[in-house]
Amino acid sequence: MSDAQIGLLTATPIIILFAAALRRMGVLSTVATASAVSLSVAIAFVLFVTQ
């Protein structure tokens, strides 16, 4: 596993937790949170596979 893949495995959960925290504080709507989570997972998957 390359350093880039380890970075993706580290950064993606942090992004998801940050989006959930913003949702809990009322900053993001449910749709925006779902969009942020799904897009970050999709981007991480594509980058992980292509690395």
HELIX and SHEET records of a PDB file:
HELIX    1   1 ASP A    3  MET A   25  1                                  23    
HELIX    2   2 THR A   30  THR A   50  1                                  21    
END                                                                             
